[in-house]
């Protein structure tokens, strides 16, 4: 996944905020998601494309993002110790989340 790191001017906010696109790797916290952004950069000496990843904690007010979703996050003021990003939009839904939602949860009763 290519990361977008250019500054974007949001109309009405008066501030330039960075935006990044990445995969949701964790939704275990309340109103917080962990987004992993992959960056590709040519090595300075050897010119080989080097892949590196970085995790960002983002605020998800409605808890709408699911594991595996591709999301766009935007830089914001510090919301907690680690959270400096907020969920802007869900670019693509994961097939994993749809399978989990479709499966009916059945209880297994022990035979007595």
C-alpha positions in Angstrom: 0.0 0.0 0.0 1.5 3.3 -1.0 1.4 6.0 1.6 0.3 9.6 0.8 2.2 12.0 2.9 1.6 15.3 1.1 -0.1 18.1 3.0 -3.7 18.6 2.1 -5.6 21.9 2.7 -9.0 21.1 4.2 -11.6 23.7 3.3 -12.9 25.6 6.3 -10.2 24.4 8.8 -7.5 26.9 7.9 -4.8 24.2 8.7 -2.7 22.0 6.5 -2.9 18.4 7.7 -1.0 15.3 6.6 -3.0 12.3 5.4 -1.9 8.7 5.1 -3.5 5.5 3.8 -3.0 2.2 5.5 -4.4 -1.0 6.8 -6.3 -1.4 10.1 -4.3 -4.0 12.2 -6.1 -3.6 15.6 -9.6 -2.5 16.8 -9.3 -3.8 20.3 -9.4 -0.4 22.0 -12.5 1.8 22.4 -12.8 4.5 19.8 -9.2 3.8 18.7 -7.7 1.9 15.8 -4.2 1.0 14.9 -3.3 1.7 11.3 -0.2 0.3 9.7 1.2 2.4 6.8 3.7 1.0 4.4 6.3 3.3 3.0 8.5 2.5 0.0 11.7 4.4 -0.6 14.7 4.0 -2.8 17.9 3.2 -0.9 20.3 6.2 -1.0 23.3 4.2 -2.2 22.0 1.0 -3.7 18.8 2.4 -5.3 16.9 -0.7 -4.3 13.3 -0.1 -3.1 13.1 -0.6 0.6 9.8 -1.3 2.4 9.2 0.0 5.9 6.1 0.1 8.0 4.9 2.3 10.8 1.9 2.0 13.1 -0.3 5.0 13.9 -3.0 5.3 16.5 -6.1 7.0 15.1 -9.4 8.1 16.7 -12.5 6.3 15.4 -15.5 8.0 17.0 -18.2 5.5 15.7 -15.9 2.5 15.9 -16.8 1.8 12.2 -13.5 0.5 11.0 -12.8 -3.2 11.1 -9.6 -5.4 11.0 -8.1 -5.4 7.5 -9.9 -2.3 6.2 -8.0 0.2 4.1 -8.5 3.6 5.7 -7.4 7.2 5.3 -6.2 9.0 8.4 -5.6 12.7 9.0 -3.2 14.4 11.4 -4.9 16.1 14.3 -4.1 17.6 17.7 -2.9 15.2 20.4 -5.8 13.3 21.7 -3.9 11.0 24.1 -0.4 9.9 24.8 -0.1 8.1 21.4 -3.1 9.3 19.4 -2.4 12.1 17.0 -4.5 11.0 14.0 -8.2 10.7 13.3 -10.1 8.4 10.9 -11.0 10.4 7.7 -12.7 7.7 5.6 -12.8 4.0 5.0 -11.3 3.5 1.5 -12.0 -0.2 1.1 -13.8 -2.7 3.4 -12.1 -6.0 4.2 -13.6 -9.3 3.2 -12.6 -10.7 6.6 -15.1 -8.4 8.4 -18.0 -9.4 6.2 -17.3 -13.1 6.8 -17.3 -12.5 10.6 -20.5 -10.5 10.5 -22.3 -13.1 8.3 -21.5 -16.1 10.6 -24.3 -16.8 13.1 -23.0 -17.2 16.6 -24.3 -20.6 17.9 -23.9 -21.8 21.4 -22.7 -25.4 21.9 -24.5 -27.1 24.6 -22.9 -29.9 26.5 -24.7 -33.2 26.4 -25.8 -34.3 29.9 
